[in-house]
Amino acid sequence: MSPTADLLAAGRCDEAFYTRDAVTVARALIGCALVHGPRAGVIVETEAYLGPEDLASHARFGVTARNSVMYGRGGFAYVYLCYGIHEMFNIVTGPEGAGQAVLVRAVAPLVGFGAPPADDAVGRGPGKVTRALAIDRRHDRRDLLAGDLFVAAHADAPRIAVGPRVGVDYAGRWARRRLRFWWHGHAAVSRTR
């Protein structure tokens, strides 16, 4: 059996997993495997974005051509370009119309990174996640319930730390909300503050 088939056997996350609120999904993703084709990384850091009222979320602008996928059913990829150089991978969450998503901020190498095992820094940060797993804007709006881009159950629930999101100081009181989740003590986490 291939490593990807092993992950599928462990359990591709289903629609019910994604259609919960962004905070619940952001926490639940820690320890899951993000799989793209022959590569996979263990998700060790996420951030929740709560919809139109969240001033750090792309949903704050209402429905646009870029963010309209956020207003669909949970379980789709939302991939966009940040600062003109970094492609960011998000997972739409909640029921249709919610405008919620979870940013995957860091992954630890799991499958497909060659030998010796890859350095934990390979997926440490949201721009590195997409590079490590060969995800780009062509994957925007992909259904994570089918195909070779998906999330699977993997590790036992780790000790999860919680804090404010990174790089959203412009969002006023929303910048201080504790909507960032990470695997406490894991070397692949991008920031430990």
N, C-alpha and C positions, 0 to 999 in steps of 0.2 A: 504494500500500500504506500502511496506517495505521502510526503508530509502534509500537503494540502488536503488530501483525502482523509488523513488522520484527524485534521482539525474539523473537517466537515462531520466526521463521525462523532466528534466531541459535541457537536451541536451548533449549527448556524443559528444566530439569533433570529427570532421570528418577529412578525408584525407587532404582536403584543408587547415585546421588549421595547420597541422603538416608539410606540404610541403613548407612552407615559410622558410625564412632564420632563423638561430638560434637566432639572436638578437630579431627579431620580436616575435618569439614564446616564448622566455624567458620572455619577458615583458608581453605577453598575458596570460601566465600561472598564473601570480600572481592573486589570487582571485578565481582560478578554484579549483575544488575538485579532488584530486587524490584518486581513489576508488580501493580497493582490497577486493573482497568478501563482508563481513559484515562491514568492516571498511572503513572510509574515513577521509582524512585530507584536510584542505584548504591550498593550496600552498601559502606560504608567502615569499619564497626566492628561487632564481634560479641563475645559471651562464650559459652563452653561450660559447660554444666552436666551433670555426669557420672553422675547416677543416685542411688540411695538412699544410697550411702556419702558423697556430696558434701553436706556440711552447709550449703551455701549454696543447694542445689537444693530445689525444691518436692517432688521425689521422696523427700526424706528422711523425709517423713511417711508413706510407703507410699501405696498407691492410695487416692485420695479422689475424691469427685464432681468436684472442680475439676480435679485433675491427672491423671485417668485416661487422658486422651489421650496423656500422656507415655509411657505403658506400651504404646502401640500401635506399629505399624510407622512408621518414619521417613517423613517427607513430608507430615505434617499440621501445620496451624497450631495453636498453643496461645496463646490471647489471654486475658489476665486483667487485672483492675483492681489497681493498685498505689497505696497511700496514699490510696485513695478517689477519686483524680482522674486518674491516668495509666493508659491502656490500653497494655499491653506486648505486642509481637508476638514470638513464639518459633516456631522450627521444630523439630518432633520429629525426632530422629535415631536411628540404630541399628536393630537388629532388634526385633521385638515383645518386650516384657518388659524392655527395657533401662532405661527411665525417663530417657532423656537428651533434652536439648533445647539449642538455640542461641538466645540472645536477640540480636535485631538492635538494636544500640545507636544506629546512625546511618546515614543515607543522604544522598547528594548528589542534588539534583534532576537529572532526566534528561529526562523527557517529561511534558507536561501541566501545566506550572506557569506557562504564559503567557509573554508577552514584556513587558519584557526578561527575560532568564533570572533565575530565582529566586535569592535569596541562599542561600549554602551553609548558613546557620543554620536554614533551614526544616526540616531533618531531623536536626539536631544534638542527639541525645539520644533515648532510647527512647520517651518520651512524645510527642515531636515527630514521630517516624517514623510512628506511627499516625495522628496528625492530618494530616500532610502527604499521606498516601496514602489517607485516609478508611477506615482499618481500625479496627474496634471488636470488642466481644465477640460480635457476631453472626457474626464470621468465625472464632470458636473452632471447632476440629475440622474446618475445611475441608481437603479433599484438595488439595494443591498440584500434583498431577499432572493435574488437570482444572479447568476453570472459569477465571474472570477474575482470580484471585489466584494468582500463581505466581512462580517464580524462573527467570531465563534467563541463560545465559552472556552476558557483555557485553565487559568490558575484559580486556586482557592482565594477567597476574598482576602486581600491583604489589609494591613492597618492603613487606613486612609486619613491623610491630613487635609485640612481645609483652610483656604485663605482667599484674599482678594485676587481678582484676575490681573493679568499682566498687560501693561501698555494701553490702558483705557482711562487714563487720568482725565481726559476731556469729558467724561461721562458724569461728572459731579458726584452726587451721593451714590450712584450706581458703581462708581469705581471702587468704593469701599465694601461693597457687598461680597460676602464670602461664597463665591461661585466657582472657585477653582479647586480641583480635587487632584491629589497625587498620592502615589504609593509611597508611604513614609519610609525614608531611608534608602530608596532605590537610586542607584547610580545614574540611571538614564533620565531622571527628572531634570527639566530644564532650569528651574529656579527653586530654591529651597526657602526663600524668605517667607 
